[in-house]
Amino acid sequence: MTAGVKICVPIHDAVLIEAPLEMIDEHVRLTRSIMAQACRDFLGGKPCRIDAEVIRAPDRYMDIKRGVGMWNTVMGCVGLP
């Protein structure tokens, strides 16, 4: 946990965080702020764009272009639809 934000996994140049629904917007704001500062530190003060996509339960993240086939394969392997 960093600054009170639960980081589940890094994904390329992003992170997946987890937070209670009533706190997700604040955790996203805090995470974006930390990432923006890290960019400025690394790039000598130059800013970079920080995007965020919030998925609220019961929805789940899915890479539509590449992820559906893999998700279906994994679910089939474990015997789920």
N, CA, C and O atoms as CSV, one atom per row, in Angstrom:
chain,resi,resn,atom,element,x,y,z
A,1,MET,N,N,0.850,-1.166,0.000
A,1,MET,CA,C,0.000,0.000,0.000
A,1,MET,C,C,0.901,1.235,0.000
A,1,MET,O,O,1.842,1.329,0.787
A,2,THR,N,N,0.601,2.176,-0.889
A,2,THR,CA,C,1.356,3.407,-0.998
A,2,THR,C,C,0.424,4.574,-0.730
A,2,THR,O,O,-0.590,4.725,-1.411
A,3,ALA,N,N,0.752,5.401,0.251
A,3,ALA,CA,C,-0.048,6.585,0.582
A,3,ALA,C,C,-1.510,6.216,0.835
A,3,ALA,O,O,-2.407,7.020,0.581
A,4,GLY,N,N,-1.750,5.008,1.333
A,4,GLY,CA,C,-3.105,4.574,1.609
A,4,GLY,C,C,-3.836,3.995,0.415
A,4,GLY,O,O,-5.012,3.647,0.526
A,5,VAL,N,N,-3.166,3.882,-0.731
A,5,VAL,CA,C,-3.779,3.339,-1.947
A,5,VAL,C,C,-3.285,1.909,-2.129
A,5,VAL,O,O,-2.081,1.653,-2.117
A,6,LYS,N,N,-4.221,0.983,-2.298
A,6,LYS,CA,C,-3.849,-0.419,-2.528
A,6,LYS,C,C,-3.573,-0.617,-4.011
A,6,LYS,O,O,-4.478,-0.523,-4.840
A,7,ILE,N,N,-2.319,-0.891,-4.334
A,7,ILE,CA,C,-1.914,-1.162,-5.710
A,7,ILE,C,C,-1.958,-2.670,-5.903
A,7,ILE,O,O,-1.238,-3.409,-5.230
A,8,CYS,N,N,-2.800,-3.124,-6.820
A,8,CYS,CA,C,-2.955,-4.553,-7.070
A,8,CYS,C,C,-1.872,-5.084,-7.996
A,8,CYS,O,O,-1.283,-6.135,-7.742
A,9,VAL,N,N,-1.613,-4.338,-9.084
A,9,VAL,CA,C,-0.657,-4.830,-10.077
A,9,VAL,C,C,-0.255,-3.689,-11.018
A,9,VAL,O,O,-1.090,-2.859,-11.378
A,10,PRO,N,N,1.027,-3.646,-11.419
A,10,PRO,CA,C,1.397,-2.728,-12.498
A,10,PRO,C,C,1.004,-3.349,-13.833
A,10,PRO,O,O,1.075,-4.566,-14.006
A,11,ILE,N,N,0.592,-2.511,-14.765
A,11,ILE,CA,C,0.226,-2.962,-16.112
A,11,ILE,C,C,0.928,-2.027,-17.087
A,11,ILE,O,O,0.455,-0.918,-17.336
A,12,HIS,N,N,2.046,-2.464,-17.634
A,12,HIS,CA,C,2.864,-1.650,-18.533
A,12,HIS,C,C,3.184,-0.315,-17.862
A,12,HIS,O,O,3.954,-0.284,-16.902
A,13,ASP,N,N,2.616,0.773,-18.341
A,13,ASP,CA,C,2.900,2.096,-17.765
A,13,ASP,C,C,1.741,2.580,-16.903
A,13,ASP,O,O,1.509,3.783,-16.779
A,14,ALA,N,N,1.017,1.639,-16.310
A,14,ALA,CA,C,-0.154,1.968,-15.499
A,14,ALA,C,C,-0.149,1.119,-14.233
A,14,ALA,O,O,0.690,0.235,-14.059
A,15,VAL,N,N,-1.094,1.405,-13.364
A,15,VAL,CA,C,-1.295,0.577,-12.183
A,15,VAL,C,C,-2.784,0.304,-12.025
A,15,VAL,O,O,-3.626,1.128,-12.384
A,16,LEU,N,N,-3.089,-0.863,-11.481
A,16,LEU,CA,C,-4.459,-1.216,-11.138
A,16,LEU,C,C,-4.570,-1.050,-9.633
A,16,LEU,O,O,-3.824,-1.679,-8.881
A,17,ILE,N,N,-5.502,-0.203,-9.182
A,17,ILE,CA,C,-5.692,0.002,-7.754
A,17,ILE,C,C,-7.040,-0.564,-7.330
A,17,ILE,O,O,-7.916,-0.824,-8.156
A,18,GLU,N,N,-7.181,-0.745,-6.029
A,18,GLU,CA,C,-8.430,-1.234,-5.459
A,18,GLU,C,C,-8.800,-0.332,-4.298
A,18,GLU,O,O,-7.944,0.055,-3.502
A,19,ALA,N,N,-10.085,0.002,-4.206
A,19,ALA,CA,C,-10.564,0.829,-3.101
A,19,ALA,C,C,-12.055,0.583,-2.906
A,19,ALA,O,O,-12.749,0.183,-3.840
A,20,PRO,N,N,-12.545,0.822,-1.695
A,20,PRO,CA,C,-13.993,0.741,-1.484
A,20,PRO,C,C,-14.710,1.720,-2.406
A,20,PRO,O,O,-14.181,2.789,-2.710
A,21,LEU,N,N,-15.911,1.359,-2.852
A,21,LEU,CA,C,-16.639,2.205,-3.804
A,21,LEU,C,C,-16.765,3.642,-3.327
A,21,LEU,O,O,-16.642,4.571,-4.124
A,22,GLU,N,N,-17.009,3.836,-2.041
A,22,GLU,CA,C,-17.189,5.203,-1.547
A,22,GLU,C,C,-15.887,5.998,-1.492
A,22,GLU,O,O,-15.911,7.206,-1.258
A,23,MET,N,N,-14.756,5.336,-1.705
A,23,MET,CA,C,-13.456,6.017,-1.654
A,23,MET,C,C,-12.721,6.011,-2.990
A,23,MET,O,O,-11.645,6.600,-3.096
A,24,ILE,N,N,-13.273,5.360,-4.008
A,24,ILE,CA,C,-12.522,5.160,-5.248
A,24,ILE,C,C,-12.128,6.474,-5.914
A,24,ILE,O,O,-11.003,6.598,-6.398
A,25,ASP,N,N,-13.018,7.446,-5.950
A,25,ASP,CA,C,-12.677,8.706,-6.617
A,25,ASP,C,C,-11.498,9.395,-5.927
A,25,ASP,O,O,-10.620,9.934,-6.601
A,26,GLU,N,N,-11.469,9.384,-4.607
A,26,GLU,CA,C,-10.350,9.977,-3.866
A,26,GLU,C,C,-9.065,9.194,-4.104
A,26,GLU,O,O,-7.999,9.791,-4.252
A,27,HIS,N,N,-9.148,7.874,-4.142
A,27,HIS,CA,C,-7.952,7.063,-4.380
A,27,HIS,C,C,-7.418,7.266,-5.804
A,27,HIS,O,O,-6.206,7.285,-6.018
A,28,VAL,N,N,-8.314,7.416,-6.759
A,28,VAL,CA,C,-7.887,7.705,-8.136
A,28,VAL,C,C,-7.196,9.065,-8.190
A,28,VAL,O,O,-6.143,9.200,-8.813
A,29,ARG,N,N,-7.783,10.075,-7.541
A,29,ARG,CA,C,-7.180,11.405,-7.518
A,29,ARG,C,C,-5.785,11.354,-6.894
A,29,ARG,O,O,-4.841,11.939,-7.426
A,30,LEU,N,N,-5.659,10.660,-5.777
A,30,LEU,CA,C,-4.368,10.546,-5.097
A,30,LEU,C,C,-3.354,9.799,-5.958
A,30,LEU,O,O,-2.199,10.213,-6.054
A,31,THR,N,N,-3.776,8.708,-6.580
A,31,THR,CA,C,-2.872,7.934,-7.440
A,31,THR,C,C,-2.403,8.768,-8.626
A,31,THR,O,O,-1.221,8.747,-8.969
A,32,ARG,N,N,-3.317,9.501,-9.252
A,32,ARG,CA,C,-2.938,10.361,-10.380
A,32,ARG,C,C,-1.943,11.428,-9.940
A,32,ARG,O,O,-0.996,11.734,-10.664
A,33,SER,N,N,-2.153,11.987,-8.767
A,33,SER,CA,C,-1.252,13.002,-8.239
A,33,SER,C,C,0.151,12.429,-8.006
A,33,SER,O,O,1.151,13.056,-8.354
A,34,ILE,N,N,0.211,11.245,-7.422
A,34,ILE,CA,C,1.502,10.595,-7.173
A,34,ILE,C,C,2.201,10.270,-8.491
A,34,ILE,O,O,3.404,10.490,-8.631
A,35,MET,N,N,1.447,9.746,-9.457
A,35,MET,CA,C,2.045,9.415,-10.754
A,35,MET,C,C,2.526,10.669,-11.481
A,35,MET,O,O,3.579,10.648,-12.118
A,36,ALA,N,N,1.770,11.753,-11.393
A,36,ALA,CA,C,2.183,13.008,-12.036
A,36,ALA,C,C,3.478,13.527,-11.419
A,36,ALA,O,O,4.364,13.993,-12.136
A,37,GLN,N,N,3.592,13.449,-10.092
A,37,GLN,CA,C,4.820,13.891,-9.438
A,37,GLN,C,C,5.992,13.000,-9.829
A,37,GLN,O,O,7.100,13.492,-10.042
A,38,ALA,N,N,5.756,11.694,-9.923
A,38,ALA,CA,C,6.819,10.776,-10.340
A,38,ALA,C,C,7.304,11.122,-11.748
A,38,ALA,O,O,8.504,11.087,-12.019
A,39,CYS,N,N,6.377,11.455,-12.639
A,39,CYS,CA,C,6.753,11.850,-14.001
A,39,CYS,C,C,7.600,13.115,-13.978
A,39,CYS,O,O,8.631,13.185,-14.647
A,40,ARG,N,N,7.169,14.118,-13.208
A,40,ARG,CA,C,7.941,15.358,-13.128
A,40,ARG,C,C,9.329,15.098,-12.555
A,40,ARG,O,O,10.312,15.660,-13.038
A,41,ASP,N,N,9.418,14.254,-11.533
A,41,ASP,CA,C,10.720,13.924,-10.946
A,41,ASP,C,C,11.619,13.242,-11.967
A,41,ASP,O,O,12.803,13.561,-12.070
A,42,PHE,N,N,11.063,12.314,-12.711
A,42,PHE,CA,C,11.839,11.534,-13.675
A,42,PHE,C,C,12.195,12.349,-14.912
A,42,PHE,O,O,13.273,12.173,-15.480
A,43,LEU,N,N,11.295,13.243,-15.336
A,43,LEU,CA,C,11.488,14.001,-16.575
A,43,LEU,C,C,12.029,15.407,-16.341
A,43,LEU,O,O,11.913,16.270,-17.211
A,44,GLY,N,N,12.612,15.637,-15.185
A,44,GLY,CA,C,13.217,16.931,-14.925
A,44,GLY,C,C,12.207,18.067,-14.844
A,44,GLY,O,O,12.488,19.178,-15.293
A,45,GLY,N,N,11.051,17.806,-14.286
A,45,GLY,CA,C,10.046,18.843,-14.113
A,45,GLY,C,C,8.996,18.907,-15.194
A,45,GLY,O,O,8.007,19.627,-15.054
A,46,LYS,N,N,9.191,18.164,-16.278
A,46,LYS,CA,C,8.210,18.186,-17.373
A,46,LYS,C,C,7.000,17.332,-16.995
A,46,LYS,O,O,7.157,16.229,-16.470
A,47,PRO,N,N,5.793,17.837,-17.261
A,47,PRO,CA,C,4.590,17.074,-16.927
A,47,PRO,C,C,4.285,16.017,-17.988
A,47,PRO,O,O,4.800,16.077,-19.105
A,48,CYS,N,N,3.459,15.068,-17.634
A,48,CYS,CA,C,2.948,14.110,-18.599
A,48,CYS,C,C,1.471,13.873,-18.290
A,48,CYS,O,O,1.010,14.118,-17.175
A,49,ARG,N,N,0.754,13.403,-19.275
A,49,ARG,CA,C,-0.678,13.169,-19.124
A,49,ARG,C,C,-0.909,11.893,-18.311
A,49,ARG,O,O,-0.265,10.872,-18.553
A,50,ILE,N,N,-1.810,11.957,-17.370
A,50,ILE,CA,C,-2.176,10.802,-16.553
A,50,ILE,C,C,-3.663,10.552,-16.754
A,50,ILE,O,O,-4.495,11.344,-16.312
A,51,ASP,N,N,-3.996,9.461,-17.414
A,51,ASP,CA,C,-5.393,9.096,-17.641
A,51,ASP,C,C,-5.854,8.137,-16.542
A,51,ASP,O,O,-5.041,7.497,-15.875
A,52,ALA,N,N,-7.143,8.056,-16.375
A,52,ALA,CA,C,-7.713,7.100,-15.419
A,52,ALA,C,C,-9.015,6.548,-15.979
A,52,ALA,O,O,-9.819,7.271,-16.568
A,53,GLU,N,N,-9.198,5.268,-15.782
A,53,GLU,CA,C,-10.457,4.619,-16.122
A,53,GLU,C,C,-10.939,3.928,-14.854
A,53,GLU,O,O,-10.240,3.078,-14.302
A,54,VAL,N,N,-12.116,4.285,-14.398
A,54,VAL,CA,C,-12.652,3.722,-13.165
A,54,VAL,C,C,-13.699,2.674,-13.517
A,54,VAL,O,O,-14.648,2.945,-14.252
A,55,ILE,N,N,-13.512,1.482,-12.982
A,55,ILE,CA,C,-14.467,0.405,-13.162
A,55,ILE,C,C,-15.008,0.079,-11.771
A,55,ILE,O,O,-14.255,-0.271,-10.863
A,56,ARG,N,N,-16.303,0.198,-11.625
A,56,ARG,CA,C,-16.934,-0.051,-10.331
A,56,ARG,C,C,-17.603,-1.430,-10.329
A,56,ARG,O,O,-18.201,-1.852,-11.318
A,57,ALA,N,N,-17.481,-2.122,-9.177
A,57,ALA,CA,C,-18.119,-3.427,-9.015
A,57,ALA,C,C,-19.623,-3.285,-9.241
A,57,ALA,O,O,-20.216,-2.292,-8.819
A,58,PRO,N,N,-20.232,-4.238,-9.884
A,58,PRO,CA,C,-19.744,-5.578,-10.205
A,58,PRO,C,C,-19.072,-5.667,-11.576
A,58,PRO,O,O,-18.730,-6.764,-12.016
A,59,ASP,N,N,-18.876,-4.534,-12.261
A,59,ASP,CA,C,-18.191,-4.567,-13.548
A,59,ASP,C,C,-16.735,-4.958,-13.348
A,59,ASP,O,O,-16.227,-4.912,-12.228
A,60,ARG,N,N,-16.062,-5.342,-14.428
A,60,ARG,CA,C,-14.648,-5.685,-14.357
A,60,ARG,C,C,-13.946,-5.126,-15.580
A,60,ARG,O,O,-14.569,-4.892,-16.615
A,61,TYR,N,N,-12.636,-4.912,-15.451
A,61,TYR,CA,C,-11.848,-4.418,-16.568
A,61,TYR,C,C,-11.739,-5.502,-17.628
A,61,TYR,O,O,-11.555,-6.677,-17.312
A,62,MET,N,N,-11.853,-5.099,-18.883
A,62,MET,CA,C,-11.691,-6.048,-19.980
A,62,MET,C,C,-11.088,-5.318,-21.167
A,62,MET,O,O,-11.635,-4.318,-21.632
A,63,ASP,N,N,-9.965,-5.816,-21.654
A,63,ASP,CA,C,-9.370,-5.303,-22.876
A,63,ASP,C,C,-10.174,-5.924,-24.021
A,63,ASP,O,O,-9.935,-7.068,-24.409
A,64,ILE,N,N,-11.112,-5.172,-24.547
A,64,ILE,CA,C,-12.047,-5.692,-25.548
A,64,ILE,C,C,-11.324,-6.218,-26.782
A,64,ILE,O,O,-11.696,-7.263,-27.316
A,65,LYS,N,N,-10.304,-5.515,-27.237
A,65,LYS,CA,C,-9.619,-5.919,-28.470
A,65,LYS,C,C,-8.859,-7.228,-28.308
A,65,LYS,O,O,-8.853,-8.061,-29.215
A,66,ARG,N,N,-8.218,-7.412,-27.153
A,66,ARG,CA,C,-7.358,-8.580,-26.990
A,66,ARG,C,C,-7.771,-9.506,-25.865
A,66,ARG,O,O,-7.370,-10.669,-25.844
A,67,GLY,N,N,-8.568,-9.008,-24.927
A,67,GLY,CA,C,-8.801,-9.769,-23.711
A,67,GLY,C,C,-9.949,-10.746,-23.716
A,67,GLY,O,O,-9.928,-11.712,-22.954
A,68,VAL,N,N,-10.948,-10.532,-24.543
A,68,VAL,CA,C,-12.141,-11.379,-24.501
A,68,VAL,C,C,-11.800,-12.833,-24.810
A,68,VAL,O,O,-12.234,-13.736,-24.096
A,69,GLY,N,N,-11.037,-13.063,-25.855
A,69,GLY,CA,C,-10.672,-14.437,-26.222
A,69,GLY,C,C,-9.898,-15.126,-25.112
A,69,GLY,O,O,-10.170,-16.284,-24.797
A,70,MET,N,N,-8.940,-14.435,-24.517
A,70,MET,CA,C,-8.150,-15.026,-23.436
A,70,MET,C,C,-9.020,-15.276,-22.211
A,70,MET,O,O,-8.917,-16.330,-21.584
A,71,TRP,N,N,-9.881,-14.312,-21.863
A,71,TRP,CA,C,-10.780,-14.493,-20.721
A,71,TRP,C,C,-11.649,-15.740,-20.928
A,71,TRP,O,O,-11.795,-16.549,-20.011
A,72,ASN,N,N,-12.216,-15.897,-22.107
A,72,ASN,CA,C,-13.069,-17.039,-22.402
A,72,ASN,C,C,-12.281,-18.349,-22.323
A,72,ASN,O,O,-12.804,-19.356,-21.845
A,73,THR,N,N,-11.045,-18.344,-22.782
A,73,THR,CA,C,-10.192,-19.528,-22.696
A,73,THR,C,C,-9.935,-19.908,-21.261
A,73,THR,O,O,-10.071,-21.073,-20.889
A,74,VAL,N,N,-9.558,-18.927,-20.442
A,74,VAL,CA,C,-9.270,-19.198,-19.026
A,74,VAL,C,C,-10.524,-19.697,-18.322
A,74,VAL,O,O,-10.469,-20.680,-17.582
A,75,MET,N,N,-11.642,-19.037,-18.541
A,75,MET,CA,C,-12.879,-19.454,-17.891
A,75,MET,C,C,-13.261,-20.877,-18.302
A,75,MET,O,O,-13.732,-21.657,-17.474
A,76,GLY,N,N,-13.059,-21.214,-19.580
A,76,GLY,CA,C,-13.336,-22.572,-20.042
A,76,GLY,C,C,-12.422,-23.592,-19.379
A,76,GLY,O,O,-12.856,-24.698,-19.056
A,77,CYS,N,N,-11.164,-23.229,-19.175
A,77,CYS,CA,C,-10.206,-24.136,-18.528
A,77,CYS,C,C,-10.577,-24.448,-17.086
A,77,CYS,O,O,-10.297,-25.539,-16.588
A,78,VAL,N,N,-11.207,-23.488,-16.419
A,78,VAL,CA,C,-11.591,-23.722,-15.019
A,78,VAL,C,C,-13.032,-24.190,-14.902
A,78,VAL,O,O,-13.562,-24.322,-13.799
A,79,GLY,N,N,-13.662,-24.440,-16.040
A,79,GLY,CA,C,-15.011,-25.013,-16.052
A,79,GLY,C,C,-16.136,-24.041,-15.802
A,79,GLY,O,O,-17.209,-24.439,-15.350
A,80,LEU,N,N,-15.910,-22.771,-16.088
A,80,LEU,CA,C,-16.956,-21.752,-15.917
A,80,LEU,C,C,-17.355,-21.187,-17.270
A,80,LEU,O,O,-16.569,-21.199,-18.217
A,81,PRO,N,N,-18.596,-20.687,-17.351
A,81,PRO,CA,C,-19.053,-20.121,-18.649
A,81,PRO,C,C,-18.369,-18.798,-18.963
A,81,PRO,O,O,-18.637,-18.197,-20.003
